[in-house]
Amino acid sequence: MPLLDGGNGFRGRTAHPHHRYRGGGHRAARLDITARTSGETVTLIVDDNGSGIPAAERAHAFERFYRAGRNPGRGIGLALVAQQARLHGGTAALGASPSGGARLTVTPALPETGK
């Protein structure tokens, strides 16, 4: 997969052996990371092929120390992502990935260029 995507951003992929959570769910075996530009906007998208985050839990996933079910995470990672996005005037959102897992979309506000 090419690193540069038509001059509008980049795409990357990483993979690791498939693991099972202690709670029975599946960790993602693949991450697709994409950056897209459109005018003055940059959007970072991270897709995985894990078990995803149910729609009813997505809003809570950005709360500090929130853990869905028996997820082995500590509930701090997505809260920090959302905090950094807000501190930079942007947004963070969760959705369903075309890969079957979760999609994290981060759109930071870009600094003014003084044009």
Backbone as ProteinMPNN parsed JSONL, in Angstrom:
{"seq_chain_A": "MPLLDGGNGFRGRTAHPHHRYRGGGHRAARLDITARTSGETVTLIVDDNGSGIPAAERAHAFERFYRAGRNPGRGIGLALVAQQARLHGGTAALGASPSGGARLTVTPALPETGK", "coords_chain_A": {"N_chain_A": [[0.843, -1.162, 0.0], [0.635, 2.196, -0.883], [2.375, 4.883, 0.731], [1.852, 7.587, 0.312], [-1.144, 9.117, -0.685], [-2.379, 9.969, -3.404], [-1.522, 12.616, -3.106], [-3.195, 13.828, -1.315], [-2.954, 13.056, 1.295], [-2.046, 10.415, 3.563], [-1.749, 6.849, 3.867], [-1.564, 4.109, 6.016], [-0.726, 0.87, 7.281], [-0.855, -1.561, 9.815], [-0.156, -4.659, 11.335], [-0.735, -7.312, 13.659], [-0.346, -10.422, 15.445], [-3.403, -12.2, 15.929], [-5.22, -11.761, 18.875], [-6.985, -12.887, 21.818], [-9.233, -11.312, 24.025], [-9.343, -11.436, 27.598], [-11.984, -11.377, 28.344], [-13.28, -12.604, 26.274], [-13.745, -11.265, 23.881], [-12.377, -9.974, 20.765], [-9.188, -8.699, 19.988], [-8.095, -6.183, 17.758], [-6.65, -7.258, 14.733], [-5.655, -5.856, 12.719], [-4.815, -2.542, 11.809], [-5.841, 0.302, 10.108], [-4.613, 3.324, 9.103], [-5.39, 6.541, 8.213], [-4.879, 9.69, 6.709], [-6.548, 12.498, 5.649], [-6.892, 15.308, 3.532], [-8.724, 18.274, 2.952], [-9.14, 21.142, 1.506], [-8.675, 23.43, 4.014], [-8.787, 21.562, 6.005], [-7.84, 18.752, 7.951], [-8.248, 15.328, 8.341], [-7.944, 12.652, 10.492], [-8.083, 9.191, 10.418], [-8.654, 6.175, 12.028], [-9.011, 2.858, 11.572], [-10.074, -0.354, 12.681], [-10.173, -3.971, 12.797], [-11.37, -5.264, 14.883], [-13.616, -6.221, 17.553], [-15.212, -4.013, 17.704], [-17.105, -1.105, 18.911], [-20.074, -0.919, 20.554], [-22.862, 1.022, 19.358], [-24.402, 2.293, 21.355], [-22.563, 2.679, 23.359], [-20.593, 4.35, 22.467], [-20.5, 7.183, 22.926], [-19.898, 7.243, 25.644], [-17.382, 6.142, 25.652], [-15.406, 8.047, 25.471], [-15.197, 9.064, 27.981], [-13.296, 9.487, 30.94], [-11.76, 6.657, 32.33], [-13.807, 4.941, 31.614], [-14.913, 1.753, 30.842], [-15.851, -0.631, 28.58], [-17.826, -3.434, 29.025], [-15.917, -6.331, 29.499], [-13.501, -5.344, 28.676], [-9.99, -5.151, 28.423], [-8.683, -2.729, 28.593], [-7.705, 0.405, 30.18], [-9.356, 2.547, 30.177], [-8.552, 5.139, 29.621], [-7.244, 5.982, 27.314], [-8.882, 6.785, 24.968], [-10.177, 8.925, 26.144], [-8.073, 10.711, 26.512], [-7.371, 11.171, 23.84], [-9.699, 12.508, 22.917], [-9.604, 14.74, 24.602], [-7.199, 16.014, 23.769], [-7.897, 16.582, 21.119], [-9.986, 18.442, 21.547], [-8.535, 20.45, 22.935], [-7.064, 21.407, 20.858], [-8.93, 22.644, 19.362], [-10.54, 20.926, 17.907], [-12.296, 17.864, 16.988], [-13.266, 14.564, 18.12], [-14.468, 11.413, 17.191], [-16.362, 8.372, 17.332], [-17.145, 5.464, 15.414], [-18.497, 2.899, 13.283], [-16.286, 0.695, 11.666], [-15.43, 0.058, 8.231], [-13.965, -2.22, 8.161], [-15.041, -3.862, 9.999], [-14.652, -3.456, 12.711], [-13.941, -0.881, 14.989], [-14.073, 2.657, 14.277], [-12.136, 5.468, 14.589], [-12.3, 8.883, 14.343], [-10.527, 11.797, 13.994], [-10.496, 15.24, 13.928], [-8.578, 17.806, 13.9], [-8.427, 21.337, 14.58], [-6.871, 23.461, 12.327], [-4.025, 25.632, 12.546], [-4.3, 29.156, 11.867], [-3.138, 30.458, 8.804], [-2.525, 33.007, 8.1], [-3.144, 34.085, 5.645]], "CA_chain_A": [[0.0, 0.0, 0.0], [1.488, 3.371, -0.936], [2.287, 5.779, 1.865], [1.171, 8.794, -0.149], [-2.432, 8.79, -1.285], [-2.801, 10.963, -4.376], [-1.188, 13.963, -2.702], [-4.179, 14.35, -0.367], [-2.753, 12.51, 2.626], [-1.292, 9.166, 3.569], [-2.389, 5.659, 4.416], [-0.622, 3.143, 6.547], [-1.372, -0.318, 7.837], [-0.026, -2.37, 10.685], [-0.847, -5.892, 11.732], [-0.077, -8.126, 14.682], [-1.084, -11.673, 15.592], [-4.735, -12.08, 16.521], [-5.276, -12.12, 20.29], [-8.31, -12.884, 22.433], [-9.333, -10.669, 25.33], [-9.753, -12.31, 28.694], [-13.443, -11.378, 28.383], [-13.824, -13.359, 25.156], [-13.779, -10.49, 22.646], [-11.165, -10.061, 19.947], [-8.417, -7.502, 19.691], [-7.91, -5.97, 16.327], [-5.449, -7.832, 14.135], [-5.186, -4.92, 11.691], [-5.162, -1.129, 11.915], [-5.643, 1.137, 8.922], [-4.5, 4.709, 9.53], [-5.525, 7.387, 7.039], [-4.984, 11.139, 6.879], [-7.13, 13.113, 4.453], [-6.973, 16.758, 3.547], [-9.726, 18.891, 2.085], [-9.007, 22.57, 1.776], [-7.939, 23.733, 5.235], [-9.15, 20.558, 7.008], [-7.156, 17.46, 7.969], [-8.991, 14.33, 9.1], [-7.205, 11.428, 10.784], [-9.024, 8.083, 10.595], [-8.047, 4.912, 12.446], [-9.96, 1.748, 11.48], [-9.558, -1.667, 13.053], [-11.077, -5.077, 12.465], [-11.689, -5.949, 16.133], [-15.036, -6.452, 17.834], [-15.921, -2.744, 17.604], [-17.707, -0.495, 20.091], [-21.508, -0.78, 20.282], [-23.3, 2.408, 19.175], [-24.89, 2.835, 22.622], [-21.434, 2.938, 24.26], [-19.583, 5.205, 21.835], [-20.385, 8.481, 23.595], [-19.253, 7.012, 26.936], [-16.007, 5.672, 25.461], [-14.495, 9.18, 25.631], [-15.155, 9.437, 29.395], [-12.133, 8.913, 31.633], [-11.889, 5.405, 33.073], [-14.94, 4.141, 31.164], [-14.517, 0.486, 30.219], [-17.005, -1.375, 28.083], [-17.791, -4.875, 29.293], [-14.698, -6.863, 30.123], [-12.376, -4.846, 27.91], [-8.813, -5.075, 29.292], [-8.113, -1.392, 28.639], [-7.816, 1.13, 31.448], [-10.365, 3.585, 30.047], [-7.961, 6.473, 29.605], [-6.714, 6.314, 25.987], [-9.789, 7.577, 24.14], [-10.422, 10.185, 26.85], [-6.948, 11.588, 26.203], [-7.494, 11.563, 22.429], [-10.75, 13.525, 22.834], [-9.114, 15.935, 25.28], [-6.232, 16.673, 22.897], [-8.629, 17.136, 19.978], [-10.665, 19.655, 22.034], [-7.526, 21.469, 23.233], [-6.602, 21.945, 19.575], [-10.086, 23.191, 18.649], [-11.086, 19.924, 16.995], [-13.26, 16.876, 17.462], [-12.97, 13.134, 18.013], [-15.737, 10.684, 17.106], [-16.287, 6.929, 17.105], [-18.161, 4.883, 14.553], [-18.224, 1.54, 12.829], [-15.287, 0.628, 10.607], [-15.723, -0.855, 7.134], [-13.214, -3.451, 8.429], [-15.802, -4.663, 10.944], [-14.389, -3.06, 14.094], [-14.231, 0.504, 15.349], [-13.438, 3.736, 13.525], [-11.895, 6.705, 15.32], [-12.061, 9.999, 13.434], [-10.058, 12.988, 14.698], [-10.369, 16.38, 13.036], [-8.066, 18.954, 14.651], [-8.485, 22.634, 13.901], [-5.537, 23.853, 11.879], [-3.712, 27.033, 12.848], [-4.485, 30.107, 10.783], [-1.888, 30.645, 8.081], [-2.281, 34.438, 7.881], [-3.324, 34.427, 4.228]], "C_chain_A": [[0.893, 1.231, 0.0], [1.287, 4.245, 0.301], [1.569, 7.068, 1.478], [-0.064, 8.407, -0.925], [-2.88, 9.931, -2.188], [-2.497, 12.404, -3.985], [-2.14, 14.548, -1.669], [-3.985, 13.81, 1.039], [-1.898, 11.269, 2.558], [-2.156, 8.068, 4.144], [-1.296, 4.747, 4.922], [-1.379, 1.969, 7.12], [-0.373, -1.032, 8.709], [-0.827, -3.594, 11.092], [-0.051, -6.575, 12.823], [-0.893, -9.399, 14.834], [-2.4, -11.448, 16.32], [-4.711, -12.581, 17.963], [-6.726, -12.17, 20.74], [-8.224, -12.15, 23.761], [-9.698, -11.709, 26.367], [-11.267, -12.434, 28.749], [-14.075, -12.092, 27.201], [-13.898, -12.592, 23.853], [-12.466, -10.631, 21.891], [-10.494, -8.713, 19.852], [-8.315, -7.384, 18.182], [-6.609, -6.617, 15.873], [-4.862, -6.882, 13.094], [-5.68, -3.515, 12.015], [-4.889, -0.473, 10.579], [-5.664, 2.577, 9.399], [-4.468, 5.582, 8.279], [-5.547, 8.849, 7.459], [-5.498, 11.704, 5.563], [-7.12, 14.623, 4.621], [-8.049, 17.2, 2.578], [-9.702, 20.38, 2.405], [-8.129, 22.795, 2.991], [-8.197, 22.704, 6.338], [-8.323, 19.286, 6.829], [-8.004, 16.532, 8.83], [-8.132, 13.091, 9.247], [-8.223, 10.337, 11.083], [-8.236, 6.833, 10.954], [-9.157, 3.863, 12.435], [-9.301, 0.485, 11.986], [-10.592, -2.73, 12.699], [-11.401, -5.903, 13.714], [-13.19, -6.109, 16.311], [-15.844, -5.166, 17.843], [-16.426, -2.239, 18.947], [-19.188, -0.319, 19.771], [-21.926, 0.693, 20.241], [-23.732, 3.047, 20.491], [-23.759, 3.2, 23.578], [-20.426, 3.938, 23.705], [-19.416, 6.557, 22.523], [-19.661, 8.33, 24.929], [-17.781, 6.651, 26.802], [-14.982, 6.792, 25.618], [-14.424, 9.669, 27.079], [-13.953, 8.769, 30.044], [-12.548, 7.692, 32.436], [-13.135, 4.601, 32.714], [-14.406, 2.905, 30.464], [-15.771, -0.261, 29.824], [-16.837, -2.856, 28.393], [-16.544, -5.292, 30.019], [-13.453, -6.48, 29.333], [-11.17, -4.69, 28.838], [-8.182, -3.691, 29.369], [-8.342, -0.727, 29.988], [-8.803, 2.289, 31.372], [-9.805, 4.993, 30.005], [-7.556, 6.91, 28.194], [-7.628, 7.19, 25.151], [-10.142, 8.897, 24.81], [-9.305, 11.18, 26.557], [-6.973, 12.05, 24.748], [-8.522, 12.685, 22.292], [-10.299, 14.829, 23.474], [-8.141, 16.704, 24.386], [-6.909, 17.282, 21.674], [-9.312, 18.444, 20.39], [-9.663, 20.783, 22.302], [-6.991, 22.124, 21.964], [-7.771, 22.413, 18.714], [-10.751, 22.22, 17.705], [-12.065, 18.975, 17.664], [-12.685, 15.471, 17.35], [-14.312, 12.416, 18.04], [-15.452, 9.21, 16.857], [-17.425, 6.485, 16.21], [-17.793, 3.451, 14.238], [-17.248, 1.595, 11.659], [-15.769, -0.277, 9.475], [-14.991, -2.196, 7.297], [-13.92, -4.344, 9.442], [-15.619, -4.286, 12.396], [-14.822, -1.637, 14.354], [-13.507, 1.463, 14.41], [-13.341, 4.945, 14.445], [-11.564, 7.773, 14.292], [-11.695, 11.222, 14.263], [-9.863, 14.092, 13.663], [-9.89, 17.571, 13.856], [-8.291, 20.238, 13.85], [-7.054, 23.007, 13.535], [-5.276, 25.308, 12.236], [-3.937, 27.918, 11.624], [-3.145, 30.381, 10.126], [-1.583, 32.115, 7.817], [-2.406, 34.86, 6.44], [-4.148, 35.676, 4.06]], "O_chain_A": [[1.822, 1.311, 0.804], [0.187, 4.338, 0.845], [0.758, 7.579, 2.251], [-0.036, 7.475, -1.729], [-3.679, 10.771, -1.774], [-3.147, 13.324, -4.481], [-1.915, 15.66, -1.192], [-4.806, 14.097, 1.91], [-1.121, 11.085, 1.621], [-3.157, 8.32, 4.815], [-0.231, 4.634, 4.315], [-2.57, 2.082, 7.412], [0.813, -1.104, 8.387], [-2.054, -3.54, 11.177], [1.169, -6.429, 12.898], [-2.038, -9.443, 14.385], [-2.494, -10.608, 17.215], [-4.242, -13.685, 18.238], [-7.597, -11.565, 20.114], [-7.278, -12.333, 24.527], [-10.291, -12.74, 26.049], [-11.789, -13.473, 29.152], [-15.301, -12.179, 27.128], [-14.096, -13.201, 22.802], [-11.556, -11.331, 22.335], [-11.158, -7.695, 19.657], [-8.434, -8.363, 17.445], [-5.59, -6.529, 16.558], [-3.732, -7.061, 12.64], [-6.819, -3.327, 12.442], [-3.828, -0.67, 9.987], [-6.628, 3.007, 10.032], [-3.631, 5.39, 7.397], [-6.171, 9.2, 8.46], [-4.951, 11.422, 4.497], [-7.317, 15.142, 5.719], [-8.26, 16.589, 1.53], [-10.188, 20.812, 3.45], [-6.965, 22.394, 3.001], [-7.857, 22.953, 7.495], [-8.129, 18.805, 5.712], [-8.429, 16.908, 9.923], [-7.648, 12.539, 8.259], [-9.122, 10.528, 11.902], [-7.275, 6.474, 10.275], [-10.123, 3.964, 13.191], [-8.112, 0.264, 11.757], [-11.732, -2.423, 12.349], [-11.674, -7.1, 13.617], [-13.943, -6.13, 15.336], [-17.066, -5.222, 17.979], [-16.205, -2.864, 19.985], [-19.526, 0.366, 18.806], [-21.405, 1.511, 20.999], [-23.455, 4.224, 20.722], [-23.979, 3.961, 24.521], [-19.497, 4.331, 24.411], [-18.289, 7.026, 22.683], [-18.885, 9.208, 25.306], [-17.012, 6.836, 27.745], [-13.809, 6.519, 25.872], [-13.668, 10.593, 27.377], [-13.63, 7.622, 29.736], [-13.563, 7.702, 33.132], [-13.489, 3.669, 33.436], [-13.543, 3.002, 29.592], [-16.653, -0.493, 30.651], [-15.816, -3.455, 28.057], [-16.156, -4.694, 31.023], [-12.465, -7.214, 29.327], [-11.311, -4.148, 29.935], [-7.238, -3.491, 30.133], [-9.082, -1.237, 30.828], [-9.066, 2.946, 32.38], [-10.514, 5.948, 30.322], [-7.53, 8.109, 27.914], [-7.199, 8.237, 24.668], [-10.382, 9.89, 24.123], [-9.568, 12.369, 26.373], [-6.633, 13.196, 24.456], [-8.261, 13.693, 21.636], [-10.578, 15.907, 22.949], [-8.254, 17.923, 24.261], [-6.542, 18.373, 21.239], [-9.23, 19.44, 19.671], [-9.909, 21.934, 21.941], [-6.522, 23.261, 21.996], [-7.637, 22.565, 17.5], [-11.459, 22.639, 16.789], [-12.586, 19.242, 18.746], [-11.747, 15.222, 16.592], [-15.193, 12.77, 18.822], [-14.441, 8.846, 16.254], [-18.52, 7.047, 16.239], [-16.896, 2.87, 14.849], [-17.373, 2.44, 10.773], [-16.445, -1.274, 9.73], [-15.347, -3.185, 6.655], [-13.462, -5.452, 9.721], [-16.374, -4.76, 13.246], [-15.926, -1.231, 13.991], [-12.474, 1.131, 13.829], [-14.34, 5.39, 15.009], [-10.663, 7.6, 13.471], [-12.46, 11.638, 15.133], [-9.166, 13.915, 12.663], [-10.705, 18.278, 14.448], [-8.338, 20.226, 12.62], [-6.141, 22.878, 14.35], [-6.195, 26.126, 12.23], [-3.78, 27.473, 10.487], [-2.13, 30.521, 10.809], [-0.489, 32.44, 7.355], [-1.842, 35.878, 6.04], [-4.395, 36.105, 2.933]]}, "name": "protein", "num_of_chains": 1, "seq": "MPLLDGGNGFRGRTAHPHHRYRGGGHRAARLDITARTSGETVTLIVDDNGSGIPAAERAHAFERFYRAGRNPGRGIGLALVAQQARLHGGTAALGASPSGGARLTVTPALPETGK"}
